[in-house]
Amino acid sequence: MPIRIATAPVSWGVMEVEGWSGRKGYGEVLDEMAQAGYAGTELGPYGFLPSDPAELERELESRGLALLGAFVPLPLARPERHQQSLLEAMLVARLLADRGAPFLVLADEMNEGRMAVAGSAQTGMNDAQWNCAVDLLNRASAAAREMGLRPVFHHHAGTYVETPAEVERLLHSTGIDLCLDTGHYYYGGGDPVACAHVHAGRIGHLHLKDVRPDVLAEVRRRKIPYLEAVRRGVFCELGEGGVDIPGVVRELEAAGFDGWGVFEQDVDPTQPGVNPVESALRSREYLRGIGL
């Protein structure tokens, strides 16, 4: 089956960051997703879309949108917060399971230290922190599977699982599959095509994101923090940046990938010239142009 194409609220500026949110309500965002030609969405921050399963089902089905899953960050380097964060993650997981969504997309939470050096990080978690992080992810994954969800891990700029080496360690340390985010892998210094080639059998979910190389080069040169880089437009419409999206798709299709590709463009909709629905429309057209 061809890769099915969805999007997510983050492309409208709705992010899991305190004080950062899009300017539109969920109804308008869902309308624009459907208008732009997407077949599904992820949940976005818990509470953005309705948290009542029946209401959520009505809102999505009335627009012909499938619910794929939710991005759920965990404080991997903070073991004192692990138990509470696991309980909070399972609240989201229960909503997804009640709606029949397939994925729970786990991630490390962003932190100030790593956001400050995103794109050029040199140091990360120590062995003890990694061991605790792996234990938390294994517990969250097991609980998700019991609910009928497929857990996947999303590497992310500004977290302790950003660089190719950190992604490798995560894959070798756990049984959890990867949500390959083409833009974040590129941001972290990797080649998404190479990742798709080497780890095709461990890639369970796909986020399609593109990066402006000139902006990323400036970010690295001037050590611009992650959220400021987003405001400066480090992420762009698909096909306008340095990520070889067709190459990633070819590798995954050759390996028999059968799932969803989620267009994402992290934006700050308060910045001049940012128009999420127009970007979503053009990125959808780009994906049609490469056969998706």
N, C-alpha and C positions, 0 to 999 in steps of 0.2 A: 504494500500500500504506500502511495506517495506520502511524504512528510506533510502533515496537516499544519496549518498556520494559525497561530493565535497571537495575542498581544497581552499587555499587562498594564495596570494603572500607573506604573512608574513612568511609562511613556507620556503620561499626562502630568507628570511632576508629583505624583502621589508616592512618597517614599517612606520607608521605616526609619525616619529620622525625626527626632523631636523638633517641632517648630518649622518643619519643612513639609509643605503639602501643596497640592494643586489648587487651582482657583475655582474648579468646577465641582458640583455635586456628583454623586455616583451615577445618577440617572442620565445626566448629560454625557458623562464619560462613556457609559455603556452604549448609549445611542451612537456616539461617534465611532466607537469600535466597530459596531455593526455597519455603520455607514461606510467605513473605510475598507470593509470586505474581510474582516477577521472572523474566524469560526469559533473562537474561544478566548478565554481570559484566565489569568491567575487572580487570586483573591485580593492581592494588595495588603496593606497593613490591616490587621484585625480591627474591625469596626468601621472600615471605609464602606465596604459593601454590607448589606444586611447580614446580621449574625443569626437570624432565625432561619433555619433550613428551608421552611416552606416559602417564606418571603423571598429568600435568595433564589430559590428555584423559579418562582414566578417572574422575577426581574430578568433572569438570564434566559429562560425559555421564551419569553415574549419577544426577545431580540435574536433568537436563534443562536445563542452563545453557550458553548460548553464550559464547565468549570474544570480546570486542569489540576490545580493545587494551590499552594501558598508558599511564599518565601518566609522562612521562620528562622531568624538569627538567634544563636545561642552564645552565651559568654564563655567560650571555650577556655580561655586563660584565667577564669575566675571561679575556681572550684567551690568557693563559698556560696556561689549563686546557682550552682548546677541544679540542685533539687527543685528550687522554685522555678527556674527557667524550664525545666522538664515538664512541670505541671502546666505552665502556660502554653508550652508547645502542644501538649496533648489536648488542650481546649480547642486550639485551631484544628488539630488533627481530627477531632470528633466532628466538627462542623464539616470538614472535607469528606469524611467517611459517610456522614448522614446524607450528603449530596451526591455521593457516588463518584467523587473526584479521584483520579488515579494516583496523584503524587503528593508527597510531603517533601518540600524542598528545604533542606536544612542548610545552615551556613554558620560561620562565625559572625559575631556582631562586630560592627566597626568600632574602633577605639581611637582615641586622639593620637596616640603615639604612632600607630600604623597609618592613619589617614595623613599625618604630616609628611610621611615619606612614601606614600603610595606611588608605585611605579618604579621605585628605586630602593626598596627595602633591603637591608643587609642582615638584620638580626630578627629573631622570632621567639617562639616559645621554647623553653628548655625541656629536657626529657621528662621531668616530672609533670610539667604542664601538658605535654603531649599525651602522656599516659592517662591523665585525668580526662582530657578532651576526648580521647578514643573511647574511654568508658562511657562518658555521657552520650556520645554519638551512637554507640552500640545499644545503650538502653533506649534511646529515643527511636532508633531504627526498629528494634524488636517490638516496642509498643505500637509503632505505626503499622508494622506488618500484621499484628494481631487485629487491627482495625480494618485490614484489607487494603491498606495504602502501600505504595512503593516508595520507600525513602530514597532520596538522592541528595548528593551534597553539592552545593553551589560555592565554588571558590569566588573570592570577591576582593577587589582592590580596597585597601584600607583595613584589612583584617589580617589575622595570623595564618590564613590559608589563601595566599595570593600568588606566590611565585610558582613556576613549574616544579621546583624542588619540593615545595610544601604540598602541592597537589599530589606529587608522586608519593610522598610520605603518607599522606592521608589515604590514598588508594591501597598502599601496601600494609597499612596498619588496621584497616577496617574492611568489612565486607560490603560497605555501602557503595553504590554506584555513583557515577558523576553526573551532575547537571553541567554540561560544558557550556560556558558562556564565552562566546567567541571574543567579545570585546574585553571582558575582564582578564581573559587569559593573555591577550595581546598587551593590555595595560600592565600586567604583571611581568612582562618580559618574555613571553612565550610565543610560539608559532601554533595557532589553533589548528592548522591543517596537520601538522606533525602530531599534535595531541589526538586528533580524531583518528589518525592512522594507527598510532601505537595503542591507543586505549579504546578502540571502537567497541570492543566487547564489554567494556565497563561504563559506557555512556548510555544512560537511561533516559535522559531528557536533554533538550537543547534550547539555549537562549541565543538568539541571533542579534548581535550588537556590533556596531562598527565604531572605529576610533579615528580621529583626525591625527595623523602622525606629527604634523607640525605643532599642534597644540600639546600633544603628549611630550614632544621633545622639549618644549618650553617648560612644561610641568616638571620634568626631570631636572632640567638645567637650573631652574629657580626654586626647586623644592616647594612647589605650590601644593597646598593640601588638597585632599580629594574633593571635598564638597565645593571648594573654589574652582577646581578644575571642571567640575560639572557645570558650574555657572558660566564658565568661559567657553563652554561648548566642546569639551573634549570628545563627547560622544556625538555622532552624526547620523544622518539618514543612511540606510543600507546602500552600499555601493559608492559612497562618497569618501570613504576613508581607506585605511591601509589593510583592513582585514580581508582575506581571501575567502569570502562567503561561499562562492561556487566550489572552491577547493574543499572546504569542510563538508559541504553537502555531498560532493562526489565520494569522499572517503566513507562517510556514514552510509550512504546508499549502497556502495559496493560491499559493505559489511552486513547489509541487511537490516539497517536501522528502520524500525517501524514505530513511529511516534510523532510527537509534536515538535514544531519549531516555533518559539515564542519571540516575536519581534519586540525588542526593547531599545529605547533611547532615553537614558536618564537625562532629564532636563529640569531646569528651573523656569517654570512658565511665567515668572515675573520679569524675566530678562527680555530686552527688546528683540523683536524678530522671531521669538519662539512661538510657533503655532503647532501644537501637538497633533491636531487632526490632519492638517496638511502634510506634516511629516509622516504620519501613519499611512496616509493614502499613497504617498510617493514610495515609501518603503514596501508597501504591499504590491505596488506595480513593479518594483524592482524584482521582488521574489517571483512574481508571475513570469517576468522576463527570463528567469533562470530555471523555469519549469516547475515552480512550487505554487 
